[in-house]
Amino acid sequence: MNSLENTLFHELDSVTLVDSHSHINPREPAAKNLADLLGYHYYTELVHSAGMPREQIEQQGLSAKDKVERLFQRLQKIDHTVQWDWFLDIGQDLLDLPRESIVAEHWEQVFDRASDAMQRPDWTEHVLRQSKVERIFLTNDFDDRLDDFDTHRYIPCLRTDDLVFHLHLERTGQRLESASGIAVHSLSDVHQAIGQLFQYFKKNGAKACAISLPPWFSPHAVSLDDPSSTSCWQRMRSAPHSISEDDRRTLANWVFWRLAEFCVEYRLPFDLMIGVNRRVYPGGVYQGQDLYDSRWSMIQYSELFNAFPNLKFPISVLASVSNQELVDYAWIFPNVLPHGHWWYSNTPSFIEHDLKARIDAVPRNKLLGYYSDAYKLEFILPKYRMYKKILAKILAQSIVIDRGKSESFAVALGQQILRGNVDSAFLETNETKD
């Protein structure tokens, strides 16, 4: 980094963070050993792609230490990647391990050093302090308990994929009945049960409703008592194992539209993650089977954005090729907010391209800069560091040098992107509804 970028980075690095999307388990938020970190799908995907058979990576009964030894054997094939750089940052900044010591021949010493550190009673607090993170959004199944962890630090988020796309499964119906306390015999019962979920989540501090959406999905307005949806439900109830794809899609749209209505009622942003095509590679490792599919367009969501003008839609797209549409919709629609750099877009080259486009064209109060998408707390630090370096670079070049703004202007913009807009979009709600 040049001196200007370095100055801006250090200002941004002092910001206390709210991480607006993660998969952290609030009951076990930090890693217990290196296998918890190297088991992250980014690493298992890469070593599998580099030639390690899935059976060796996911062998039943494999100990944590043996798993780490196997994964370290493939280090030389991924040691140039940004994902490996994240791991080196964790070693250096959280474990006090020099980066040059984290090599294949020293794997056992690294493993033992990490295990000793991670067993300390203050390890979680140490990671949070070093990462400068204050609060973290979760990804909660609709039937999760929310009363056995600190919901101020670990913010619940109602994840609704199963309700929308798997309502036809008997297990989903059983879970819905158990979570809501309502016997589900009709779509009216489903509506009432979903309302109970929203009430429970809001009461326990939830700040968003979220869903991951496939490329084919195209929501449209549908009434609560829509005859076509009612007929689909009745066919499903009478023959659950032979429901057609068309009926599944009709029910998915009916549930999705109800979710949007409840988001308005309970003042929760509807966090949409769009574009994932599941099980493209069935032979891949766990969580390494899905890919983006660019055969979709934001136009599929225009009816939704128009129908709910006062509902905030933080939007993540899986691939950089979808970023211009996202930028343009956020340019026009007040309720569309670009949100983070999701999954396959979460590498420096794509982040820099996509972030610059957003800063060029989207109102500053709508830029929701980044989230970690982490499964363990340790990854918040390196992922945000990567993003802050890129943000500092863009602010230095585009804002200070190209547009002649002051350093203080660039710092204020960066702070707003990193934290201020997250607060205003998710945390600064109006009166709550219990």
N, C-alpha and C positions, 0 to 999 in steps of 0.2 A: 504494500500500500504506500502511496505517496503521503507527504506530510498532511495535506488537507484531508485525505481519506482517513488517515490515522487519527486526526483530531476528532473528526465526526464519529468514527467508530467508538472512540473512548467515551464520548458523550452518550451515544446510544447504549453502550454496554453498561452504563450506570442505571438504566431504566429498570425498575422493578416490574416483572412480567406477570400478566395473566395469560395463561396458555389456553386458548379457546377451543381446542379439540385434542383429546388424547384417548388412549385405551388403558390408562393406568387402572390397576386394581387398588382401590383406596385402603384395603385391608392389608395388602402386601405391596406397597408402591415401589419399593426399591429392590434391586437385585440382591440375591443371596450369594451368588457366585458368578463366575464368568460365563457359565453356560446359559444363565438367564439373559446375558447380553448378546452373546454370539448366536443364541437361538432366535434372535430377532430375524424376521423373514428376509430382510435385506441381505444378511450374511448367508443364510441357508440357501437362498435363491442363487447367490453369486457362486458359492462353492459347488452347488449342483450344476449350474451352467458351465462351470470350469471343468467338470468331469467327475465329481464325486457322486456315486449312485445314491439315489434317495434312500435306499434301504440302509445304507451306512449312516446317513444323517439322522434318520428317524427310527433307528433300531430300538425295538422294545426292550426296556430294562437297562439301556445304556446309562452308565453313571455320568454325572456332570463332568467329572475330570476326564473320563475317556472321550466324551463328546468334544470337549475343548481341545484335547490332543489331536483328534481327527480333523477338526476344523482348521487348527493351526497348520496342518500339513499342506493346506491349499493357499496359505497366505501369500506366497510369491506370485500367485495368479490374480490376486485382487488388491495387492498392496499399493496400487496406483490410484485406487478409486476414492471418491469422496466419502463413501460409506466407511472405508477403512480409516480415513482421516478422523471421522467421528470417534471411532474406537480409540485412536491414539490420543485424542483430546481428553477422553474419559480417563485414560490411564495417567496422563500427565497432570491434569487439573483436579481430579478427584482422588486418585490413588498415589500421587507423587511418584509416578514411574516415568523415568526419562523415555521419550518417544523411541530412542534408538535401542532401548532394552526390550521393547515389545516385538520380539522376533520369534520365529518358529523354534529355534534351538533353545530358547529360554522360556518356553511355554509353561513349564511346570512351576518355575519360580514366580512367573506372572500370575498363574492361577492361585498359588498359595498366598501370595501377597494380597491379592484381591479378596480371597475368602476371609483372611484375617480382618481386613478393613471392613468388609461388609457385615461381619458379625458384631461390630461395635454397636452398642445401644443407641448411639447418636448418629448412626450412618445416614438415616433418612434426613434428619435435620441438616447434617453436613452437606448433603447433595442439594437440598433446597437452598441453603445459604449460598453455596458456590454458584448455583445456577441463577440466583437472583429472581426466583419465581415465588410469587405470593399465593396465587390461586390457580387451580388446574381444572379444566372441564373434563368430565368423564364421558364414557359411552355406556349407558345403562340399558340393559334389556328392559322391556316394558314390565316384567315381573320381578325386577331386582328389589331387594330390601334397601331402604335408604336411611334406616334408623340406627345403624351400628358403625358409623364413621363420621368424621368431621365434615359436614356438608358446607361449611364456610370455606375451608381450604380446598376440598375436593367437591366441585360443583356438579350436581347431577344434571344429566342431559337425557331426555327421553328418546331412545333409539327405536324406530318404528318399522324397520324393514320387515320383520316377521308378520306384523299386523297387516301390512299392505300386500305382501307377496306370498305369504304362507298361511293365510287364514283358512284355506281349504284343508290344511292338515289337522287331523284330530288332536295332535299334541298342542298345536297353537291354540285351538279352542279351549282345551283343558287349562292351559296356562292363563288364558284371558279370564276364564271363570274364576280360577283360584286367586288371581291378583285383584280382581275387581269385586269379588263376592256376588256376582250377578250370573245367574244361569242364562246361557246364550242360546236361545231358540230361534230368534228372528233378527233381522237387521236392526230393528228398533232396539233389541237387547244389546247388540254389538255397539250401537251408538251410545247407549247408556253406560256400557262397560268401559268404553274408551274414555268417556267423560270422567269416570271414576279414576282412571289412571292419571289423567291430567290433573285432577284435584289432588291426588296423592303426591304426585311429583312436584306440583307448585307449592304445596304445603311444606315439603321437605327441601325447598330451596332450588329447585330446577330453574335454569335460566335459558333453556333452549329445547326445541324438539328437532330431531335430526333423522335423516334417511339417506341411504345410498341408492342410486337409481340407475337402472339399465338403459342402454341406448334406445330401446324400443318404446319406452314409457312416454306417454304424451297426455298429461292430465287435462280433463275438461270438466266443465260444470255438470254436476249431477245432483238431483234433489235427494233429500233424505228418504222419500218414499218412492223413488224411481221404480217403475214397474219392471223394467228390464233387469235391474240389479236384484230386485226381489225374486224374479223368476230364476236368476242364476243361483241365488242363495238356496232356493227350494230344491233345485236340481242337485246342488252340492250336498245338501242334507240327506237327500234320498239315495244318492250314489256317490259318496265322497271319493271313491277310488277311480272313478271314470269321468271326472269333471274335465271339460274341454279347455283348451288353451284360451279360447275366446271368453269363456265364462270366468276363468281365473283373471283375465285382464280387466273384465268388466267389474269384478269385485274389487280388484286392486285400485281401480280408479275411484270407486265409491268410497272405500276406506280413506284413500289419500285426500279426497275432497273434505271429508269429515275432519281429518287431522288439521287441515288448513283452517277450517272454521273454529276448531277448538284452540288453535294457536292465537287467533284473533281474540277469542273470549278470555283466554288466560294470559294474554300479553307475553307470549313466548315467540321469539324469532324462529322461523322455520328454516333450518340449516340443511341445504340441499347439496349433496355430493353426486355429481352427474357424470355418467359415461362409462361405468365399469361393466365389462362383459365377463360373466363368471365362467370358470372352468374351461377356458380356452385351451389350457394345457393340463389335462387330467393327470399326466404323469409327473407333474411338478411337485415340489415339496409343499408342506402345509403353508397356506397363504401365498404360495408362489404359482398359482394356477390361473389367475385373473389378469386381464389386460384391458387397455382402453380400446374403444371402438369409436371411430370418428364419423360413423354413419348416423349421426344425430345432429340436431341443431337447436339452438336456444329458442327458435320459433315454436318448438313444441311446448314451451312453457309460457308463451305470451298470454294465452287466455288466463292462466293462473295469476300472472303478475297484474293483469288488468282487473281481475275479479277481486283481488285483495290489495288495494292500493295502500292501506295502512299497516300491512303486515311486512315486516322486514324479512328478506330472503338472503341471508349470507350464502353465496354460491361458490362451491369448489368444483373445478373441472379436472378430469384425470390427466388430460394431455395438453401440452402447450398449443397444439393445433386448434384447440377450442378457445384459446385465450382472447383472440380478437373479438369474437362474438360476445364473450363475457364483458369485455371492456365496452363494447358498443351498447350493450343492453344496460350496463351500469351508467353509461353516458346519458341515456334517455330516461330510463325508469328510476324514479326516486327510491323505490323499495328493493332494488337489486344492488347487492354489495359484494364485490370480489373478496373472496375469503381464502387466504393462505395459498400454498403451493402443494397440491395433494399428490402423494404417492409417486407416480412416474414423472411428475413435473418437479419433483423435489431434488433437483441437482442444480449446481451453480449456473450452468449454461442456460437452462430453461428458466430458472428463477430470474436471472438478470434480464433476459429478453422479455418475460411476461411482466415483471415488476416495472420496468421502464415504460412499457406500453400503458400500464395502469396509471402511473404517476403522470404521464404525458396528457391523459385524457379524462380521468375520473375525478370528480370533486374530492377534495382532500379529506372531508369528513366521512367518506364512505370506504376508505381503503383499510380493510382488515388484514394487516400485514402478514402474519405468520401464525402457524400453530405447529406443535411438535409431532402430533400423531403418534406419540411414543407409547410403548407398552411398559417401559420401566423409566423411573425418574431420571436415571443417569443420562438418557439421551436428550433431555431438554437442553442441557448446556451446549453440547457441540452443534446440534442442529440450529439453535437460535444464533450461535456465534457465526456459523456459516451465513445465515440470512443477514445478520447485522453488518457483516463485511460487505456483502453485495449491496445492501441498502446504502451504506456509507459511500461506496464507489459511485452509485447512481446519483446520490444527492450532490456529491462533489462535482461530478462532471456536468450533469444536466441542469442542476439547480443553481450552483454557485458559479461555475465557469461559463456554461452556455447561456444561462438566463440572467446572470449578473446579480443574483440574490446574495444576501449576506450569509455568513456562517451561522449566525443565530437563527435566521429564517430556516435554513436547512435543518438545523438541530430540532427546532420546534416541529417542523413537518415530520421528521423522522420519529420523534417521540409520539406524535399523534398517530402515526401509522403503527408503531409498535404497541402502544398501550392505550392511548386516549380513545381511539375509535372502538376498541374492544369494550371498554367501559360503557361508552354511550350506546353501543348496539346491543349489548347483552346484560349489563349490570345496572344501568341507570333506568330501571323500569318505573312505570307509573304505579299507582296504588295496586297492591296485590289482590288476587282473587282467591279466597280459600274455599 
